[in-house]
Amino acid sequence: MISNCAAQILATKAHQASTDPDTNYFTDADLSILGQPWEVYETYYKNVRKEYAMYPDFLYNPGRKKVLQHFLSMDRIFKTNHFFGLLEAPARANLQREWTLL
């Protein structure tokens, strides 16, 4: 049981599809903030920026864009049909909108 928990936590690092359905639900839940209404997502990304406040924009912005592009280049951000159907389109819209604001 502990090894399963550890594996699921580590899976949030890359957010790749897993052969374990529970891990896919876990990582999808972890990313569910990406598909929330813009106002909720906006608060989230501004909090991420605060977390990395020690970095000036000229360092932060390219790194953040790289993260956003990583998700936008995925065939599917969400691995389960449930999360994919509910959140894939709004997540992509939010990520793209943030990318253009940087």
C-alpha positions as CSV (number, residue, x, y, z in Angstrom):
1,M,0.0,0.0,0.0
2,I,2.8,2.5,0.9
3,S,4.6,1.6,-2.3
4,N,1.4,2.4,-4.3
5,C,1.1,5.8,-2.7
6,A,4.7,6.6,-3.3
7,A,4.3,5.6,-7.0
8,Q,1.3,7.7,-7.4
9,I,3.0,10.8,-5.9
10,L,6.0,10.3,-8.1
11,A,3.6,9.9,-11.1
12,T,2.5,13.6,-10.6
13,K,6.0,14.6,-11.7
14,A,5.6,13.6,-15.4
15,H,1.8,13.1,-15.6
16,Q,2.2,10.3,-18.1
17,A,-0.4,7.6,-18.6
18,S,-0.1,4.6,-16.3
19,T,-1.1,1.0,-16.6
20,D,-2.7,1.5,-13.2
21,P,-6.2,3.1,-13.5
22,D,-6.0,4.4,-9.9
23,T,-2.8,6.3,-10.7
24,N,-4.4,7.8,-13.8
25,Y,-7.3,9.1,-11.6
26,F,-4.8,10.4,-9.0
27,T,-2.8,12.3,-11.6
28,D,-6.0,13.6,-13.3
29,A,-7.3,14.9,-9.9
30,D,-3.9,16.5,-9.4
31,L,-4.3,18.4,-12.7
32,S,-8.0,19.2,-12.3
33,I,-7.2,22.8,-11.4
34,L,-6.1,23.3,-15.0
35,G,-9.7,22.8,-16.2
36,Q,-11.5,25.0,-13.7
37,P,-13.3,28.3,-14.7
38,W,-10.8,31.0,-15.7
39,E,-11.2,33.0,-12.4
40,V,-10.2,29.9,-10.4
41,Y,-7.4,29.0,-12.7
42,E,-6.2,32.6,-12.7
43,T,-5.9,32.6,-8.9
44,Y,-4.0,29.3,-9.2
45,Y,-1.4,30.5,-11.7
46,K,-0.9,33.8,-9.8
47,N,-0.2,31.7,-6.6
48,V,2.3,29.7,-8.6
49,R,4.0,32.9,-9.5
50,K,4.1,33.9,-5.9
51,E,5.7,30.6,-5.0
52,Y,8.5,31.4,-7.5
53,A,8.7,35.1,-6.6
54,M,12.4,34.9,-6.0
55,Y,12.9,34.6,-9.8
56,P,12.6,37.7,-11.9
57,D,10.2,37.6,-14.9
58,F,13.0,37.2,-17.4
59,L,13.8,33.8,-15.7
60,Y,10.4,32.8,-14.6
61,N,8.4,33.4,-17.8
62,P,10.4,31.2,-20.1
63,G,10.4,28.4,-17.6
64,R,6.6,28.7,-17.0
65,K,6.0,28.8,-20.8
66,K,8.0,25.6,-21.1
67,V,5.7,23.9,-18.5
68,L,2.6,25.2,-20.2
69,Q,3.9,24.1,-23.6
70,H,4.6,20.6,-22.1
71,F,0.9,20.2,-21.2
72,L,-0.4,21.8,-24.5
73,S,1.8,19.4,-26.5
74,M,0.3,16.3,-24.9
75,D,-2.2,14.3,-26.9
76,R,-4.3,14.2,-23.8
77,I,-3.7,16.1,-20.6
78,F,-6.2,13.9,-18.7
79,K,-5.7,10.2,-18.9
80,T,-9.1,9.0,-17.8
81,N,-12.2,9.4,-19.9
82,H,-14.1,11.0,-17.0
83,F,-11.6,13.9,-16.5
84,F,-10.9,14.1,-20.2
85,G,-14.5,14.7,-21.1
86,L,-15.1,17.3,-18.3
87,L,-11.8,19.2,-18.3
88,E,-9.7,18.7,-21.3
89,A,-11.1,21.6,-23.4
90,P,-11.2,24.2,-20.6
91,A,-7.7,23.2,-19.4
92,R,-6.3,23.7,-22.9
93,A,-8.0,27.1,-23.1
94,N,-6.7,28.2,-19.7
95,L,-3.1,27.0,-20.4
96,Q,-3.1,28.8,-23.8
97,R,-4.6,32.0,-22.3
98,E,-1.9,32.0,-19.6
99,W,0.8,31.4,-22.2
100,T,-0.3,34.4,-24.2
101,L,-0.2,36.6,-21.0
102,L,3.4,35.8,-20.3
